[in-house]
């Protein structure tokens, strides 16, 4: 990890089980809506078990859950108040850490920590943008070389600008149906509406026709 500690399967298991213990952290209702029943590790292998097939949720499991370091989150305030704890020095699974961030300026990436696989020299500022539209304009004008955001009419707006401009839509089985009959989270002002929609969905039919 970015603090020099190894990233292990135990971190993955700890993260998912923490989401079960703290429903406010289970942003995609994976334990209550996707039917997740257990997460275990054997060596470097992590096994997730479900009540039934959960292909529509695969994108959320594999790409949307941020794994937290167990050696930090299992102690102190992080362990007693994980849903509200403000991590002043976030640790990630890559070699970089954020030294300074501002929404309208840039991100600074410092040198990789000692013990990382490859020494990385200090990088210059990585440009930041205040929103999606400025990011789209940067891509279309050539100011930016890569992006991961929604671009309306992408062929005309972006691809037609240069023969070197290309895009890729990853093949996922994600279904954008978020209402779940899970416990009411703090700040949820209209749980009845969301729960009513969730109970009205015929999930068996959705799976059959996906």
C-alpha positions in Angstrom: 0.0 0.0 0.0 1.0 3.6 -0.2 2.3 3.5 3.4 4.6 0.7 2.6 2.5 -2.1 4.2 1.5 -5.1 2.0 -2.0 -5.2 0.4 -3.6 -8.5 1.3 -6.7 -10.6 1.0 -7.4 -9.8 4.6 -7.9 -6.2 3.7 -10.6 -7.1 1.2 -12.4 -9.4 3.7 -12.1 -6.8 6.4 -13.6 -4.1 4.1 -16.6 -6.2 3.1 -17.4 -7.4 6.6 -17.1 -3.8 7.9 -19.8 -2.9 5.4 -22.0 -5.6 6.8 -21.4 -4.4 10.4 -21.9 -0.8 9.4 -24.8 -0.5 6.9 -24.1 3.2 6.3 -20.9 2.1 4.6 -22.6 -0.4 2.3 -23.4 2.2 -0.4 -24.6 -0.3 -2.9 -26.6 -2.5 -0.5 -24.5 -5.5 -1.4 -25.3 -7.4 1.8 -29.0 -6.6 1.8 -29.9 -6.2 -1.9 -27.3 -8.3 -3.8 -27.6 -11.3 -1.5 -24.1 -11.4 -0.2 -23.8 -14.0 2.6 -20.1 -14.3 3.4 -16.6 -13.1 2.4 -13.6 -15.2 3.4 -10.0 -15.5 2.5 -7.6 -18.4 2.0 -4.1 -17.2 1.2 -4.4 -14.7 -1.6 -7.8 -15.9 -2.7 -11.0 -14.1 -1.6 -14.3 -15.9 -1.9 -17.7 -14.1 -1.9 -20.8 -16.3 -1.5 -24.4 -15.2 -2.4 -27.9 -16.5 -1.8 -28.4 -16.6 -5.6 -26.8 -15.4 -8.8 -25.8 -11.8 -8.5 -24.3 -10.9 -12.0 -26.1 -7.5 -12.2 -24.1 -6.4 -9.1 -20.7 -7.6 -10.3 -19.6 -4.1 -11.4 -20.3 -2.8 -7.9 -18.4 -5.6 -6.2 -15.4 -5.6 -8.5 -15.0 -1.9 -9.3 -17.0 0.4 -6.9 -15.9 -0.8 -3.5 -12.9 1.0 -2.1 -10.8 -1.4 -0.1 -9.5 0.0 3.2 -6.3 -1.0 5.0 -7.2 -3.2 8.0 -4.1 -2.2 9.9 -5.4 1.4 10.0 -9.2 0.9 10.1 -9.2 -1.7 12.9 -7.7 0.6 15.5 -8.5 3.9 17.2 -11.4 6.1 16.1 -11.6 4.4 12.7 -12.6 1.2 14.5 -15.1 2.8 16.9 -16.7 5.2 14.4 -15.9 3.9 10.9 -19.0 5.5 9.3 -18.1 9.0 10.4 -14.3 8.9 10.8 -12.5 11.5 8.7 -9.3 9.9 7.4 -6.8 12.8 7.3 -4.1 10.7 5.6 -5.8 8.2 3.2 -3.8 5.1 2.4 -4.4 3.5 -1.0 -3.3 0.2 -2.7 -1.1 2.0 -5.2 2.3 3.7 -4.7 1.1 7.3 -4.7 -0.4 9.5 -2.0 -2.1 12.9 -2.4 0.0 15.7 -1.0 -2.3 18.5 -1.9 -5.7 18.7 -3.6 -8.0 21.5 -4.7 -11.1 21.2 -6.9 -10.1 23.9 -9.3 -6.3 23.6 -9.3 -4.5 20.3 -9.3 -3.4 17.2 -7.5 0.2 16.7 -6.5 1.6 13.1 -6.5 4.7 12.6 -4.3 7.4 10.0 -4.7 6.4 6.4 -4.2 7.1 5.1 -0.6 10.1 3.1 0.2 9.6 -0.6 -0.5 7.3 -0.1 -3.5 7.9 -2.3 -6.5 9.4 0.4 -8.7 11.0 3.7 -7.7 8.8 6.6 -9.1 10.2 10.0 -9.4 8.2 13.0 -8.2 5.6 13.8 -10.8 4.4 17.3 -11.8 0.8 18.5 -11.0 -2.0 16.4 -12.4 -4.6 18.8 -13.8 -7.9 18.9 -12.0 -11.2 20.1 -13.3 -14.2 21.4 -11.4 -16.8 19.3 -13.3 -17.7 17.0 -16.2 -18.2 19.6 -18.9 -14.8 21.2 -18.5 -13.2 17.7 -18.6 -15.1 16.9 -21.8 -13.9 20.1 -23.4 -10.3 19.3 -22.4 -10.5 15.9 -24.1 -12.1 17.4 -27.3 -9.5 20.1 -27.5 -6.5 17.8 -26.9 -5.6 19.4 -23.6 -6.2 16.1 -21.9 -5.1 12.7 -23.2 -7.3 10.4 -21.2 -10.6 10.6 -19.3 -13.3 8.4 -17.7 -16.5 10.3 -17.8 -19.8 10.4 -19.8 -19.6 12.3 -23.1 -22.9 13.0 -24.9 -22.7 12.3 -28.7 -19.2 11.1 -28.2 -18.6 10.3 -32.0 -19.2 13.9 -33.0 -17.9 15.7 -29.9 -14.7 13.7 -29.4 -13.9 11.0 -31.9 -14.3 13.1 -35.0 -11.8 15.6 -33.7 -8.8 13.4 -34.5 -8.1 9.9 -35.9 -6.1 9.2 -32.7 -9.2 9.8 -30.5 -10.8 6.5 -29.5 -13.1 5.4 -26.7 -14.1 2.1 -25.0 -17.3 1.0 -23.2 -16.4 -1.8 -20.8 -18.7 -4.8 -21.0 -20.5 -4.8 -17.6 -23.6 -6.4 -16.4 -24.5 -3.5 -14.1 -28.2 -2.7 -13.8 -28.9 0.8 -12.6 -31.6 0.0 -10.1 -30.5 1.4 -6.8 -33.5 1.4 -4.5 -33.2 -1.3 -1.9 -35.3 -2.2 1.2 -32.3 -1.8 3.5 -32.2 -0.1 6.9 -32.8 3.7 6.8 -29.4 5.5 6.7 -28.8 8.7 8.5 -30.0 11.7 6.4 -32.4 9.5 4.3 -35.4 11.9 4.1 -37.7 9.7 2.0 -37.1 6.0 2.8 -40.7 5.1 2.2 -40.6 6.0 -1.5 -37.3 4.1 -2.0 -38.5 1.1 -0.1 -41.8 1.0 -2.0 -40.0 1.0 -5.4 -37.6 -1.7 -4.1 -40.5 -4.0 -3.0 -42.3 -3.4 -6.3 -39.5 -4.7 -8.5 -39.8 -8.2 -9.8 -36.2 -9.2 -9.5 -36.7 -12.7 -11.0 -38.2 -11.2 -14.2 -35.3 -8.7 -14.3 -32.7 -11.5 -14.2 -34.5 -13.5 -16.8 -34.7 -10.6 -19.3 -31.3 -9.0 -18.6 
